[in-house]
Amino acid sequence: MHGVIRNYSGKGANDFFSLLEKRKSEVENAFRPIKGFVSYTLVCCRDGGFSVTICQDKAGADESVRVARDWIVNNAENTGVGVPQVSDGSVILHMDSH
C-alpha cells in the first residue's frame, strides 16, 4: 500500500476546511472511484488541516493528488488556499476498527 498526506496551512486554509466539511459527500464521491482506493481521512486543525489517502499502490496515491488538485481548482479556489505540502511513501502499518 502507498499513502499520501496533503498538509494545508496558511492563508485560506481554515476557509478551505470549512468548505470541505460542508461538502463532504462531494469530496467522498471524488475519491472513491480512484483505482486501488483504500481510505481517505480529513483532519481539521487550528491553522488548516491535512488529508491522508491510502491506496493499494503508488499510482492510486498519485491519482489522489491529481483528484485533490482538480477538486480545489473546480470548487475551492475562492478560499485562497495555497498548494499543500505533500508527503508520500510506502505504508508499513494500516489499522482500522474492523
PyMOL commands that set and color helices and strands:
alter all, ss='L'
color gray80, all
select helices_A, chain A and resi 13-22+24-31+58-75+77-79
alter helices_A, ss='H'
color red, helices_A
select strands_A, chain A and resi 2-9+37-45+48-55+85-90
alter strands_A, ss='S'
color yellow, strands_A
deselect
rebuild
show_as cartoon
